[in-house]
Each structure stands twice: as structure tokens, then as C-alpha cells.
């Protein structure tokens, strides 16, 4: 008798549970406090049940992040097929040449990504943290400016190779101004002068302008993400980098290592946040690399006469 009564009781409980869930469900982007969804998609019937228990701020932030990721994933599935996502990307007119997103060496690249992750977390970041404690931030920014200033030949030559004679002249004026009035480049006096901040050029970008294919994506130990085209470009730029001609022979290695530690000390914590916000840090870094390298160049002087150099620096780079 008791056993026979179990089924109706369970069925009734199940009906109540489902009814309560249906009543609590609503489109997840209509939750209070959620932003960033296009208005034309606000009525789509994507449903997520609300929890009745009080949620902490951390829990609400986690839910918002998951919802946004789900929305982005859904948008990708709706807008692109698997064949389209794996095919060659063709930009609009005036943008960078088409670049393949294929990753035929993913096994090797993931292994190198794990190595670089270990290298960063257990060597580069601790060293940069100690360095940041010893060297004041103002000095570290000055050192970064000096390294950037001394690499003027790379930008000059690549502007000339691309036929951008006006930009080559702008780069020269920038170099002279920072060297003469900025104490050999320690102070970037041209920072807010749009005319004196043309888009930075390197040999990888020059090859792109010449129509060279990107080639496979590759992750190098310590050096990080690149492509075959940009790797060859980096080697060529090395011959234009004055740092590589400092003697005795070991000083270029010392200076490059110092530059890397100094740059990292100015971005402490960024990599950790990047990893925490990524479902797959390897894929996220690969996507970010292509976006930063293939993005349409922003010239703060030509695109907006009132723009500043700081606006141009908002484009991510490596």
C-alpha cells in the first residue's frame, strides 16, 4: 500500500517542481543589472531558471560572466558555420589582407603555451614584482620610453619599405623631439601630439602590405605567439635594432631581458586576470593575437584631428 502511494506522490512533487521552475524562468538578459545585449534580441526565448536563494556579489558576477559567454557562443553558432569559422577570413575593403586562422601545429603550440605559462608564473612575474618594488613606476615608464625611442630605425625603415614617406618623416620628427627635449627618450614629449604618432610599423606588417601570406600560427618558447610571416619579420627587424649592436656580445641579451622584465612590471596582474576570464586561455590568446596584429591601423592624426597618442595605444599589441 505504501509502495503504491509512492508513485503519485513523486509525480505530484515533480509537477510542482517543474511548474515552479517554469514560473521562475525568464530570458537571462532581462535579469536586473544585466547589460550588453542588443535590443533586437531581447525577446528571444532563451530561458534560464532563477535561483530562489540569496546570491552573493561574487555569485552574481560569476553568473553574469557565464551568461555572457553563453550568449557569445550562441551568437557564433547562429552567425557562422563550422566550415566558415575554419576558413580563411576575408576582410572588408581597406582592411588588412586575408589571414588564415588555421592552427596545424596546435599540439606543439599548446605545449609551448604551457611552458610559457610556467615561465611567466614562476620566473618572469616574481622577478618583475621584485623589480617593481625596487624601481619606482615613474622610472620604469622612462626606461620603457627609452627602449621604444632607440628602436626608431625599425619603424623608419619599414615605413620607407611600405612607401609611407610622410609617416617616415613623422617618425623622424618624433625621434628627434624625444631625444633632444625628452632626455634621450626617457620622457615622451610627443605623447599627446597626434601628428607625431603615426602607426608603428615592423617587417611583419610590411610583408602583409606586400601581400605575403600569414602562414601557420606558432607559439615560441619565451617569445610567445607569432606566425611564420611575423617570425621572419622579427628576425629581419633584429638587424635594425640598435640594441643588438651593443658590445660585448652578451649585452644585447641582458638588455632584452631587462626590457622584458621592465615591460612586465608595468602590467602585473593582467595575465592572471586574462586567464581567469578565459574558458580556454590558449584559444583566447590566439584570438587576441590575431585581432591585435590584423586590426585596421589607427592613425590618431588622420582618423581624428583631435585624437591623441593615448587613443592610438588602446589597440592591443604584443
Secondary structure as the mmCIF struct_conf table of DSSP 4:
data_model
#
loop_
_struct_conf.conf_type_id
_struct_conf.id
_struct_conf.beg_label_comp_id
_struct_conf.beg_label_asym_id
_struct_conf.beg_label_seq_id
_struct_conf.end_label_comp_id
_struct_conf.end_label_asym_id
_struct_conf.end_label_seq_id
HELX_RH_AL_P HELX_RH_AL_P1 UNK A 2 UNK A 24
STRN STRN1 UNK A 25 UNK A 27
HELX_RH_3T_P HELX_RH_3T_P1 UNK A 28 UNK A 30
BEND BEND1 UNK A 31 UNK A 31
TURN_TY1_P TURN_TY1_P1 UNK A 32 UNK A 33
HELX_RH_3T_P HELX_RH_3T_P2 UNK A 39 UNK A 41
TURN_TY1_P TURN_TY1_P2 UNK A 42 UNK A 43
STRN STRN2 UNK A 47 UNK A 49
HELX_LH_PP_P HELX_LH_PP_P1 UNK A 50 UNK A 51
BEND BEND2 UNK A 52 UNK A 53
HELX_RH_AL_P HELX_RH_AL_P2 UNK A 57 UNK A 79
HELX_RH_AL_P HELX_RH_AL_P3 UNK A 82 UNK A 86
BEND BEND3 UNK A 87 UNK A 87
STRN STRN3 UNK A 89 UNK A 89
HELX_LH_PP_P HELX_LH_PP_P2 UNK A 91 UNK A 92
TURN_TY1_P TURN_TY1_P3 UNK A 93 UNK A 94
BEND BEND4 UNK A 95 UNK A 95
HELX_LH_PP_P HELX_LH_PP_P3 UNK A 96 UNK A 98
STRN STRN4 UNK A 99 UNK A 99
TURN_TY1_P TURN_TY1_P4 UNK A 104 UNK A 105
HELX_RH_AL_P HELX_RH_AL_P4 UNK A 106 UNK A 119
HELX_RH_PI_P HELX_RH_PI_P1 UNK A 120 UNK A 124
HELX_RH_AL_P HELX_RH_AL_P5 UNK A 125 UNK A 134
BEND BEND5 UNK A 135 UNK A 135
HELX_RH_AL_P HELX_RH_AL_P6 UNK A 137 UNK A 150
TURN_TY1_P TURN_TY1_P5 UNK A 151 UNK A 151
HELX_RH_AL_P HELX_RH_AL_P7 UNK A 152 UNK A 161
TURN_TY1_P TURN_TY1_P6 UNK A 162 UNK A 163
HELX_RH_AL_P HELX_RH_AL_P8 UNK A 165 UNK A 181
TURN_TY1_P TURN_TY1_P7 UNK A 182 UNK A 186
BEND BEND6 UNK A 187 UNK A 187
TURN_TY1_P TURN_TY1_P8 UNK A 189 UNK A 192
HELX_RH_3T_P HELX_RH_3T_P3 UNK A 194 UNK A 196
HELX_LH_PP_P HELX_LH_PP_P4 UNK A 198 UNK A 200
HELX_RH_AL_P HELX_RH_AL_P9 UNK A 203 UNK A 209
TURN_TY1_P TURN_TY1_P9 UNK A 210 UNK A 211
STRN STRN5 UNK A 217 UNK A 220
TURN_TY1_P TURN_TY1_P10 UNK A 221 UNK A 223
STRN STRN6 UNK A 224 UNK A 227
HELX_RH_AL_P HELX_RH_AL_P10 UNK A 228 UNK A 238
TURN_TY1_P TURN_TY1_P11 UNK A 239 UNK A 240
HELX_RH_3T_P HELX_RH_3T_P4 UNK A 242 UNK A 245
BEND BEND7 UNK A 247 UNK A 248
TURN_TY1_P TURN_TY1_P12 UNK A 249 UNK A 250
HELX_RH_AL_P HELX_RH_AL_P11 UNK A 251 UNK A 265
TURN_TY1_P TURN_TY1_P13 UNK A 266 UNK A 266
BEND BEND8 UNK A 267 UNK A 267
TURN_TY1_P TURN_TY1_P14 UNK A 268 UNK A 269
HELX_RH_AL_P HELX_RH_AL_P12 UNK A 270 UNK A 276
TURN_TY1_P TURN_TY1_P15 UNK A 277 UNK A 277
BEND BEND9 UNK A 279 UNK A 280
HELX_RH_AL_P HELX_RH_AL_P13 UNK A 281 UNK A 294
BEND BEND10 UNK A 295 UNK A 295
HELX_LH_PP_P HELX_LH_PP_P5 UNK A 296 UNK A 297
TURN_TY1_P TURN_TY1_P16 UNK A 300 UNK A 303
TURN_TY1_P TURN_TY1_P17 UNK A 305 UNK A 306
HELX_RH_AL_P HELX_RH_AL_P14 UNK A 309 UNK A 312
TURN_TY1_P TURN_TY1_P18 UNK A 313 UNK A 314
BEND BEND11 UNK A 315 UNK A 315
#
